[in-house]
Amino acid sequence: MQGGPCALCQDLEEFDRGYQAILESLAEQRRNILQKINERHDPFIQRLPLELASRVLAFCLPRQIFDQKSIDISLLWDHSKGLNIKPFNIVLGSICRSWRRIAWSTPDLWSILPIRLHNLEQTQVDLTLEWLSRSAQTPLDVAVWYGSRATVSEGVTEANIDLWKPLIDIVNGCSSRWRTFVVDAPELMHSYIVGNGEATSILECLQVGPPYPNQRVSTGFSLTNALPMPSKLVLNTVPLRLIDIGWSNLTTVRVKGIFLDESLVLLQLTPRLITFQISWPLTGRDESLPAPSPTIHHTLQCFDILELAEMQMAHQLLDFLTLPSLLDLSYASDLNSVENVSAFLQRSGCRLTTLHIEAIDDPDHLSELALAYDLQTLENLVFHGFHESFLRFLNEPPDEQDGSIFLPNLHRIEIRDVQKVEKTWSALADLFLSHSPKALSIHFEILPINPKKKTSWVDKETALRFQDLVQKGHDIRIIGRIRGEKEERDLLQWFVEDRTL
């Protein structure tokens, strides 16, 4: 109609404007009603002063975020569901206006900053900047990681690094506030993480390594003008010489994919080290380092060498070490002979309180070690595997000559990888007659069984013995998974009720 809408179209537009105004009015009325409902249903948070309400919401912070895998940060990953979840601070802010006001003004809720360098969009940059602004000046726990195995295989090159530079620049800009820093990204990205140039660093926990490493990397970690002094360190296939930090403050170290001589040098650099875990060391040596030499470490208390590559490497490692303060030792019996372990313990002169042995195919390893080395101080025992000879050793009666028994101070036993043990559960209950442990934890996986054969893994009589011990104050757990269920749980009551699996 002369270049404009006709009369009927004008009527429709006018109707739509009135219709939209009515909808907005109704939506506002609904929000007001919801606000009143929230106030009625929440007689607690909204009546507290802002400082106390913020403190209550801050209890939702994950207790443990420093892990070997950055994707396991509790902020984004739900272990029980096996999938990513909405960040808890976003969820808290979505409850109602009042909670959102509290959450948005609680810096601690925004102190954990996840940076995922994958499918980058401008909205991700904007959200990261907003996230940082809500954190005010609180110390930050930052994790930078790069997608999945599929995206990593596509490669990061100098040609496409600009795609991720905006986020990397944001991370660098707050380096003086890093309390925990995890970088799980392709090694090229490591060279762009240089900090903001300030000399200040409050870094306590550092984890460096590429995702899904298949070879030793050539880049490490270094901040311009700052020398962090962390207390915890995790290295994954990164050469020791490429980590620019102060080593004297470290108390916990986990290394994977480095040479044996690097591990020994690391011990020499860390006089305050308490916990040291080595996994899958490389064969050969770093030619830039001096040849390995015997090392005495006076403060190391927890030593874990469960995941080694070969027996020769395991023997060399123990042969070079003397650990007089050692309390907790973890190793695999198939890579460490009784003679080698006992010689190491005797040379160290330590008083072990915790021993973790992976001895699935060597049930007599523990008894032979106890005969070769004095384990009288042992209090906690973790044993992978389940064998009658192992139980017979623990239940051995006192020696008639001197009245002594093996492992007299043992009060906590954890047995893992239990399989096909129907005939030996009663021997576990007998442990309380010979050792009277305060805690017994048994872990096993329910295996498929013949559905026509209704057999319970634990007979009811033994289950009742366990239940009676629990009622007397003992901590007994039988952890397993029932067929058809995804989660493990304590099955003691299940057995007491004479269920079949």
C-alpha positions as CSV (number, residue, x, y, z in Angstrom):
1,M,0.0,0.0,0.0
2,Q,2.1,2.9,-1.4
3,G,5.3,1.4,0.0
4,G,4.0,0.7,3.5
5,P,2.0,-2.1,5.3
6,C,-1.7,-2.4,4.7
7,A,-4.3,-1.6,7.4
8,L,-4.6,-5.2,8.5
9,C,-0.9,-5.6,8.8
10,Q,-0.8,-2.4,10.9
11,D,-3.5,-3.9,13.1
12,L,-1.5,-7.0,13.6
13,E,1.7,-5.1,14.5
14,E,-0.3,-3.0,17.0
15,F,-1.8,-6.2,18.5
16,D,1.7,-7.8,18.7
17,R,3.0,-4.8,20.6
18,G,0.2,-5.0,23.1
19,Y,0.5,-8.8,23.3
20,Q,4.3,-8.5,24.0
21,A,3.7,-5.9,26.7
22,I,1.2,-8.2,28.4
23,L,3.6,-11.1,28.3
24,E,6.4,-9.0,29.8
25,S,4.0,-7.8,32.5
26,L,3.0,-11.4,33.3
27,A,6.7,-12.5,33.4
28,E,7.5,-9.7,35.8
29,Q,4.6,-10.7,38.0
30,R,5.8,-14.4,37.9
31,R,9.4,-13.3,38.9
32,N,7.9,-11.3,41.8
33,I,6.0,-14.4,43.0
34,L,9.1,-16.6,42.6
35,Q,11.1,-14.1,44.7
36,K,8.5,-14.3,47.5
37,I,8.5,-18.1,47.2
38,N,12.3,-18.1,47.5
39,E,12.2,-15.9,50.5
40,R,9.7,-18.2,52.1
41,H,11.6,-21.4,51.2
42,D,14.9,-19.9,52.3
43,P,14.6,-18.7,55.8
44,F,18.3,-18.9,56.4
45,I,20.7,-17.4,53.7
46,Q,18.6,-14.3,53.0
47,R,18.4,-13.4,56.7
48,L,22.2,-13.5,57.2
49,P,24.5,-10.5,56.8
50,L,26.2,-10.6,53.4
51,E,29.6,-11.5,54.9
52,L,28.1,-14.6,56.7
53,A,26.0,-15.6,53.6
54,S,29.1,-15.4,51.4
55,R,31.0,-17.6,53.9
56,V,28.3,-20.2,53.8
57,L,28.2,-20.3,49.9
58,A,32.0,-20.5,50.0
59,F,31.8,-23.9,51.6
60,C,30.8,-25.2,48.1
61,L,34.4,-24.7,47.0
62,P,36.1,-28.0,46.0
63,R,38.5,-29.2,48.7
64,Q,41.0,-30.8,46.3
65,I,41.7,-29.3,42.9
66,F,45.4,-30.1,42.5
67,D,45.3,-33.4,40.6
68,Q,47.3,-35.3,38.0
69,K,44.6,-34.5,35.4
70,S,43.5,-31.0,35.1
71,I,40.1,-32.1,33.7
72,D,39.5,-33.7,37.1
73,I,39.1,-30.3,38.7
74,S,36.0,-30.6,40.8
75,L,34.6,-27.3,39.4
76,L,33.8,-28.9,36.0
77,W,34.0,-32.7,36.3
78,D,31.5,-35.0,38.1
79,H,33.3,-38.4,38.7
80,S,30.0,-40.2,39.6
81,K,28.4,-39.2,36.3
82,G,31.5,-39.2,34.2
83,L,30.7,-36.0,32.5
84,N,31.2,-32.2,32.7
85,I,28.8,-30.3,34.9
86,K,27.9,-26.6,35.2
87,P,30.3,-24.7,37.4
88,F,29.0,-24.6,41.0
89,N,29.3,-20.8,41.2
90,I,27.1,-20.4,38.2
91,V,24.6,-22.9,39.7
92,L,24.5,-21.0,43.0
93,G,23.8,-17.8,41.1
94,S,20.9,-19.3,39.2
95,I,18.9,-20.1,42.4
96,C,17.3,-16.7,42.8
97,R,18.2,-13.0,42.7
98,S,19.3,-12.9,46.3
99,W,21.6,-15.9,45.9
100,R,23.0,-14.4,42.7
101,R,23.7,-11.1,44.4
102,I,25.6,-13.0,47.1
103,A,27.4,-15.4,44.7
104,W,28.4,-12.5,42.4
105,S,29.9,-10.6,45.3
106,T,31.8,-13.5,46.9
107,P,35.3,-13.5,45.4
108,D,36.3,-16.9,46.8
109,L,33.6,-18.6,44.6
110,W,35.5,-17.3,41.5
111,S,39.0,-18.2,42.7
112,I,39.1,-21.4,40.6
113,L,39.6,-20.4,36.9
114,P,39.3,-23.1,34.2
115,I,40.7,-22.2,30.8
116,R,39.8,-24.7,28.1
117,L,41.6,-23.9,24.9
118,H,39.2,-25.4,22.4
119,N,36.5,-24.1,20.1
120,L,37.4,-20.6,21.2
121,E,34.7,-17.9,20.8
122,Q,34.6,-14.3,21.9
123,T,31.9,-15.2,24.5
124,Q,34.5,-17.4,26.2
125,V,37.0,-14.5,26.4
126,D,34.3,-12.2,27.8
127,L,33.2,-14.7,30.3
128,T,36.8,-15.2,31.5
129,L,37.2,-11.5,31.9
130,E,34.0,-11.3,33.9
131,W,35.0,-14.3,36.0
132,L,38.3,-12.7,36.8
133,S,36.6,-9.4,37.8
134,R,34.4,-11.2,40.3
135,S,37.4,-12.9,41.9
136,A,38.6,-9.4,42.9
137,Q,42.2,-9.9,44.2
138,T,41.9,-13.4,45.7
139,P,44.6,-16.0,45.0
140,L,43.7,-18.0,41.9
141,D,43.8,-21.8,41.1
142,V,44.2,-21.8,37.3
143,A,44.0,-24.8,35.0
144,V,44.8,-24.4,31.3
145,W,44.1,-27.4,29.1
146,Y,43.5,-28.1,25.5
147,G,40.4,-30.2,24.5
148,S,40.3,-33.9,23.9
149,R,42.7,-36.4,22.3
150,A,41.1,-35.8,18.9
151,T,41.6,-32.0,19.0
152,V,45.2,-32.4,20.3
153,S,46.0,-34.6,17.3
154,E,45.0,-31.8,15.0
155,G,48.0,-29.9,16.2
156,V,48.8,-26.4,17.4
157,T,51.2,-24.4,15.2
158,E,52.7,-21.0,15.0
159,A,50.2,-20.3,12.2
160,N,47.1,-20.8,14.4
161,I,48.4,-19.9,17.8
162,D,46.7,-16.5,17.5
163,L,43.4,-18.2,17.9
164,W,44.2,-18.9,21.6
165,K,46.4,-15.9,22.4
166,P,43.5,-13.8,23.9
167,L,43.0,-16.4,26.6
168,I,46.7,-17.0,27.1
169,D,47.2,-13.2,27.5
170,I,44.4,-13.2,30.2
171,V,46.1,-16.0,32.0
172,N,49.5,-14.2,31.9
173,G,48.0,-11.0,33.1
174,C,47.0,-12.5,36.5
175,S,50.2,-14.6,37.1
176,S,51.1,-12.7,40.3
177,R,47.8,-14.2,41.8
178,W,48.4,-17.8,40.8
179,R,48.2,-20.0,43.8
180,T,47.8,-23.2,41.8
181,F,48.7,-23.4,38.1
182,V,48.0,-26.4,35.9
183,V,49.1,-26.3,32.2
184,D,47.9,-29.4,30.3
185,A,48.4,-28.1,26.8
186,P,50.5,-28.8,23.7
187,E,54.1,-27.8,24.3
188,L,54.1,-24.9,21.9
189,M,51.6,-23.1,24.2
190,H,54.0,-23.5,27.1
191,S,56.4,-21.0,25.5
192,Y,53.7,-18.4,25.5
193,I,52.9,-18.7,29.2
194,V,55.4,-16.2,30.6
195,G,53.5,-14.3,33.2
196,N,52.9,-10.6,33.5
197,G,56.5,-9.5,34.1
198,E,56.0,-8.8,37.8
199,A,58.6,-10.2,40.2
200,T,55.9,-11.3,42.7
201,S,54.7,-14.9,42.8
202,I,52.6,-16.7,45.4
203,L,52.6,-20.0,43.5
204,E,52.1,-23.0,45.8
205,C,51.2,-25.8,43.3
206,L,52.5,-26.3,39.8
207,Q,51.7,-28.9,37.2
208,V,53.3,-28.9,33.8
209,G,52.9,-31.3,30.9
210,P,51.3,-31.8,27.5
211,P,48.0,-33.7,27.2
212,Y,48.4,-37.4,26.2
213,P,52.2,-37.2,25.9
214,N,53.9,-39.8,23.7
215,Q,57.4,-38.4,23.8
216,R,59.7,-36.1,25.9
217,V,58.8,-32.4,25.3
218,S,61.3,-29.6,24.6
219,T,59.5,-26.7,26.4
220,G,59.0,-26.2,30.1
221,F,57.9,-23.5,32.5
222,S,59.4,-20.1,33.2
223,L,58.0,-16.7,34.3
224,T,59.6,-13.4,33.3
225,N,61.2,-11.7,36.3
226,A,59.7,-14.1,38.8
227,L,61.0,-17.2,40.5
228,P,58.1,-19.2,42.0
229,M,58.8,-21.2,45.1
230,P,56.0,-23.9,45.0
231,S,55.5,-26.6,47.7
232,K,53.9,-29.1,45.2
233,L,55.1,-30.0,41.8
234,V,53.8,-32.5,39.1
235,L,55.9,-33.0,35.9
236,N,54.9,-35.1,32.9
237,T,57.6,-35.8,30.3
238,V,59.1,-32.3,30.9
239,P,62.9,-32.2,31.4
240,L,64.0,-31.1,34.8
241,R,66.4,-28.4,33.4
242,L,63.4,-26.6,31.7
243,I,61.6,-25.9,34.9
244,D,62.6,-22.5,36.2
245,I,61.5,-22.5,39.9
246,G,63.0,-22.5,43.3
247,W,63.3,-26.1,44.5
248,S,64.1,-25.7,48.2
249,N,60.5,-25.2,49.3
250,L,59.0,-28.3,47.7
251,T,57.4,-30.9,49.9
252,T,55.4,-33.0,47.4
253,V,56.6,-34.0,43.9
254,R,55.1,-36.4,41.3
255,V,57.1,-37.0,38.2
256,K,56.2,-39.1,35.1
257,G,58.3,-39.8,32.0
258,I,61.7,-38.4,33.2
259,F,65.0,-40.1,33.4
260,L,66.2,-41.9,36.5
261,D,69.2,-39.6,36.9
262,E,66.8,-36.6,36.8
263,S,64.8,-38.1,39.7
264,L,68.0,-38.4,41.8
265,V,69.0,-34.8,41.0
266,L,65.6,-33.7,41.9
267,L,66.0,-35.3,45.3
268,Q,69.3,-33.5,45.8
269,L,67.6,-30.2,45.0
270,T,64.7,-30.6,47.4
271,P,65.9,-30.8,51.0
272,R,62.4,-30.4,52.5
273,L,60.7,-33.1,50.3
274,I,58.3,-35.3,52.1
275,T,56.3,-37.1,49.4
276,F,57.8,-38.4,46.1
277,Q,56.1,-40.4,43.4
278,I,57.8,-41.7,40.3
279,S,55.9,-43.3,37.4
280,W,57.0,-44.7,34.0
281,P,60.6,-43.3,34.0
282,L,62.5,-43.2,30.7
283,T,65.3,-45.7,29.9
284,G,68.7,-44.1,29.4
285,R,69.8,-40.8,30.9
286,D,69.9,-37.1,30.4
287,E,73.4,-36.4,29.1
288,S,73.3,-32.8,30.4
289,L,73.3,-34.1,34.0
290,P,76.2,-35.9,35.9
291,A,76.1,-39.6,36.2
292,P,73.8,-40.9,39.0
293,S,75.4,-41.1,42.4
294,P,74.2,-42.5,45.7
295,T,71.8,-40.1,47.4
296,I,70.7,-39.8,51.0
297,H,67.6,-37.8,51.7
298,H,66.8,-37.0,55.3
299,T,63.2,-35.8,55.2
300,L,61.5,-38.0,52.6
301,Q,58.7,-39.9,54.3
302,C,56.4,-41.2,51.5
303,F,58.0,-42.9,48.5
304,D,55.8,-44.4,45.7
305,I,57.4,-46.4,42.8
306,L,54.4,-48.5,41.9
307,E,54.4,-47.6,38.2
308,L,57.9,-48.5,36.9
309,A,58.8,-49.9,33.5
310,E,61.2,-52.7,34.3
311,M,62.8,-54.6,37.2
312,Q,66.4,-53.3,36.3
313,M,65.2,-49.7,36.6
314,A,63.4,-50.4,39.9
315,H,66.5,-52.1,41.4
316,Q,68.8,-49.3,40.2
317,L,66.5,-46.7,41.8
318,L,66.5,-48.4,45.3
319,D,70.3,-49.1,45.0
320,F,71.0,-45.4,44.7
321,L,68.8,-44.3,47.6
322,T,69.0,-44.1,51.4
323,L,65.9,-42.7,53.1
324,P,66.3,-42.7,56.9
325,S,63.0,-40.9,57.6
326,L,60.8,-43.1,55.3
327,L,57.4,-44.1,56.8
328,D,55.3,-44.9,53.7
329,L,56.5,-47.2,50.9
330,S,54.6,-48.3,47.8
331,Y,56.0,-50.6,45.1
332,A,55.2,-53.6,42.9
333,S,56.6,-57.0,43.9
334,D,57.1,-58.2,40.3
335,L,59.6,-55.4,39.7
336,N,61.3,-55.3,43.2
337,S,62.8,-58.5,44.7
338,V,62.6,-59.2,48.4
339,E,66.4,-59.0,48.6
340,N,66.5,-55.6,46.9
341,V,63.7,-54.1,49.0
342,S,65.0,-55.5,52.3
343,A,68.6,-54.2,51.5
344,F,67.2,-50.8,50.8
345,L,65.2,-50.7,54.1
346,Q,68.1,-52.0,56.2
347,R,70.5,-49.4,54.7
348,S,67.9,-46.7,55.4
349,G,67.3,-47.8,58.9
350,C,63.7,-46.4,58.7
351,R,60.7,-47.4,60.7
352,L,57.9,-48.1,58.2
353,T,54.3,-47.5,59.3
354,T,52.6,-47.9,55.9
355,L,53.3,-50.4,53.2
356,H,51.5,-50.6,49.9
357,I,52.4,-53.7,47.8
358,E,51.1,-54.7,44.4
359,A,51.6,-58.4,44.6
360,I,48.8,-60.0,42.6
361,D,51.0,-62.7,41.2
362,D,53.3,-63.0,44.3
363,P,51.3,-63.8,47.4
364,D,54.4,-64.8,49.4
365,H,56.2,-61.6,48.9
366,L,55.0,-59.9,52.1
367,S,55.8,-62.9,54.3
368,E,59.3,-63.2,52.8
369,L,59.9,-59.5,53.3
370,A,58.7,-59.7,56.9
371,L,61.2,-62.5,57.6
372,A,64.0,-60.6,55.9
373,Y,63.3,-57.2,57.5
374,D,61.9,-56.1,60.8
375,L,58.3,-54.8,60.1
376,Q,57.4,-54.5,63.8
377,T,56.4,-50.8,63.4
378,L,54.0,-51.4,60.5
379,E,50.5,-50.0,61.2
380,N,48.9,-49.8,57.8
381,L,49.0,-52.4,55.0
382,V,47.6,-52.1,51.5
383,F,47.8,-55.4,49.5
384,H,46.8,-55.8,45.8
385,G,45.6,-59.3,45.3
386,F,43.9,-61.9,47.5
387,H,45.6,-65.3,48.2
388,E,45.2,-67.9,50.9
389,S,48.9,-67.9,51.6
390,F,48.7,-64.2,52.3
391,L,45.9,-64.7,54.8
392,R,47.7,-67.7,56.4
393,F,50.7,-65.5,57.0
394,L,48.6,-62.7,58.7
395,N,46.8,-65.3,60.8
396,E,49.9,-67.2,61.8
397,P,49.7,-68.1,65.5
398,P,52.3,-66.7,68.0
399,D,55.7,-68.3,68.0
400,E,55.8,-70.8,70.9
401,Q,59.4,-69.8,71.8
402,D,59.2,-66.1,72.3
403,G,55.4,-65.4,72.1
404,S,55.8,-62.9,69.2
405,I,53.7,-62.5,66.2
406,F,54.3,-61.0,62.8
407,L,53.2,-57.4,62.3
408,P,52.0,-56.8,66.0
409,N,51.2,-53.2,65.4
410,L,49.1,-53.7,62.3
411,H,45.7,-52.0,62.8
412,R,44.5,-51.0,59.3
413,I,44.4,-53.5,56.4
414,E,43.2,-52.7,52.9
415,I,43.0,-55.5,50.3
416,R,42.4,-54.6,46.7
417,D,41.6,-56.5,43.5
418,V,39.8,-59.3,45.3
419,Q,38.5,-62.0,42.9
420,K,36.9,-65.4,43.5
421,V,37.3,-65.5,47.2
422,E,34.2,-67.4,48.3
423,K,36.1,-69.9,50.5
424,T,38.4,-67.5,52.3
425,W,36.2,-64.7,53.6
426,S,36.1,-66.3,57.0
427,A,39.9,-66.0,57.2
428,L,39.5,-62.2,56.9
429,A,37.2,-62.3,60.0
430,D,39.9,-64.3,61.7
431,L,42.3,-61.4,61.4
432,F,40.5,-59.8,64.2
433,L,41.4,-62.7,66.4
434,S,45.1,-62.5,65.7
435,H,45.7,-58.8,65.1
436,S,42.5,-57.0,66.1
437,P,42.8,-54.3,63.4
438,K,40.7,-51.2,63.9
439,A,40.0,-50.9,60.2
440,L,39.6,-53.4,57.4
441,S,38.8,-52.3,53.9
442,I,38.3,-54.8,51.1
443,H,37.9,-53.7,47.5
444,F,36.7,-55.9,44.7
445,E,34.9,-55.9,41.4
446,I,31.8,-58.0,41.0
447,L,32.5,-60.4,38.1
448,P,29.8,-61.9,35.9
449,I,28.6,-65.2,37.3
450,N,26.3,-68.0,36.1
451,P,22.8,-66.6,36.8
452,K,21.6,-70.2,37.4
453,K,24.0,-70.5,40.3
454,K,22.7,-68.3,43.1
455,T,26.0,-68.0,45.0
456,S,26.8,-65.1,47.4
457,W,30.5,-64.1,47.7
458,V,30.2,-63.9,51.5
459,D,28.3,-66.4,53.5
460,K,25.8,-65.0,55.9
461,E,27.6,-66.4,59.0
462,T,30.8,-64.5,58.1
463,A,28.9,-61.4,57.2
464,L,27.2,-61.5,60.6
465,R,30.7,-61.8,62.2
466,F,31.7,-58.7,60.4
467,Q,28.6,-56.9,61.4
468,D,29.2,-57.8,65.1
469,L,32.7,-56.4,64.8
470,V,31.4,-53.2,63.3
471,Q,29.0,-52.8,66.3
472,K,32.0,-53.2,68.6
473,G,33.6,-50.2,66.9
474,H,35.7,-51.6,64.1
475,D,35.7,-49.9,60.8
476,I,35.0,-52.6,58.2
477,R,34.1,-51.9,54.6
478,I,33.5,-54.3,51.7
479,I,33.6,-52.1,48.7
480,G,32.4,-53.4,45.4
481,R,30.0,-53.0,42.5
482,I,26.9,-54.9,41.9
483,R,26.1,-56.0,38.4
484,G,24.0,-53.5,36.6
485,E,25.2,-50.6,38.9
486,K,27.8,-48.0,37.9
487,E,28.9,-47.0,41.4
488,E,30.9,-48.8,44.0
489,R,29.4,-49.0,47.5
490,D,29.8,-50.7,50.9
491,L,28.2,-54.1,50.5
492,L,28.4,-55.4,54.0
493,Q,24.8,-54.9,54.8
494,W,23.9,-56.6,51.4
495,F,25.7,-59.7,52.5
496,V,24.2,-59.6,56.0
497,E,20.8,-59.7,54.4
498,D,21.9,-62.8,52.5
499,R,21.5,-61.3,49.0
500,T,22.9,-63.0,45.9
501,L,24.9,-61.2,43.3
